[in-house]
């Protein structure tokens, strides 16, 4: 196997690992969002805000980040923390 073929294989493996890692972070983000929603519906706004913040932190560009940010803002409003 020549250098370029080896480099291509290594690049494919790295890309695959990166995709898998992002998928795992998205799953953790979704769990944090779900936990936050449960806490929010039980009027535990401070704890909910922390879970929403964790959801965003785990995957800031992920599919759950916008929802988590919106819920976090709502939780802070319930806590009168607008700054």
N, C-alpha and C positions, 0 to 999 in steps of 0.2 A: 504494500500500500504506500503510495507516495505522500508527500507532505500535504498537498492540496486536498487529497481525499480524506486524510486524517483530520485536517482542519475543518472540513465540511461536516464530518461526522461529529466532531466535538461541538461545533456550532449548533448542530441539530439537537444534541443532547442538552446543551445549555438552554436553548430556546424552549425545549420541552419541559425542563425543570422550572423555568421561570413561569411558564403558563400554569403549571401545576401549583406552584407556590401562590400565584395570584388567585387561583381558584380556591385554595384553602383559606386565604385571607378574606375573600368574599364571603365564604361560608361562616367564618368567625364573626365577620361584620354583621351578617344577617342574624346570627344568634344574639349578638349584643343589641341589635335593633329590636328584635322580638322581646328580649328581656326588658328593654327600656319601655316598650309599649305596655307590657304587663304591669310594670311598676307605675307608669303614668296613669293607667286606668284605675289603679288602686290608690291614686292620689299621693304617691310617694315620689314627688317631683324632683327632689334633690338627687335621689338614687337613680331615677330615670334619666336625668340630665347627664349623669356620669356614664351611664350605659350608651346613650346616644353619642356622647363625645368619644367613647371607646370605639363605637361602630365607625365613625368618621375616621378616627386615627388609624384603624386597622386597614382601611381601604379607601383613602381619600378620593380616588377617581372611580371607585366601584359603583355598581348599580344601586347600592343602598345609601350612599353618602348623602344625596339630596334629601331623601326622606328623613334620614337620621338628623340632618341639620335642621330641617323644619320642625321635627318633634322636639329637638333640643331647644329651639327658640321658644316654642310653646311652653315647655317646662320652666324655662327661665322667666317667662312672663308670669306664670303661676306663682313663682317664687319672688316676684317683683325685682328681678335682677335684669335690668335692661341695659346695663353697661358692660 
